[in-house]
């Protein structure tokens, strides 16, 4: 019961202090653009990490010439 009361007070304090889950002053289009940008950047970073793990991030130092 005390835990529930503490959580309720924290949530009430957040709501009264101006903290919210929504970003005030943002339109739905701006929110969509922000989400798209975040997903695009996360995808780029994930692919970069995969390339690094598979050693595909740097050009090969092998030569295409035959050595006798």
N, C-alpha and C positions, 0 to 999 in steps of 0.2 A: 504494500500500500504506500509506503514511503517512497519507493522507487517510482511508482506511478505519479505521485505528487511532484517529485523532483523533475521528472520528464515533462510533466504538464507545465510547471513553472518555467522551465527552459524554453519550451515552445512558445509560451505566452510572452516571455521576455523578448524572444527573437521577433515575434510579430509586432510588439509594441515599439521595439527599437528601430524598426524600419527595414530589418533584414527580411528578404522574401526570396522565394525560389525563382521568381520572374525578374527579368531585367527591365526596370522602368525606362521608358523612352525608346524602346526598341519595337519596331514594327515586326509583323510576322515574316515579312520578306527578309529583313535584316537578321532575324533569328535563323531562318533557313539558310541564308548565305554563310553565317557563322558556323553552323553545323556542317555544311558542305565543305567549307574550308578546313575545318578540324578533321573531318574524315579523310579529305584528300591528303593533308599533311601526314596524318597517321599512316595512311597507306604508303606514301612515299618513304617514310622512315622505316616501316616494316620491310619493304622491298630492299632498301639499302642494307638493312641488317642481314637479310637472307643472302644478298649478294656477298657480303663480307664473310659470312659463315662458309659459303660455298667457294670462296676465293675467286669470285668473279668481278670484284670491285677494281682491280688493277690490271693493266695490260700484261700479257704474258711476256716473260723475258726470254722465252725460247726463240731460237732463230729458225727461219725457214730454209736456210742454206745447209747443205750437206757438208759435213766435215770429213775429209778423207782419212 
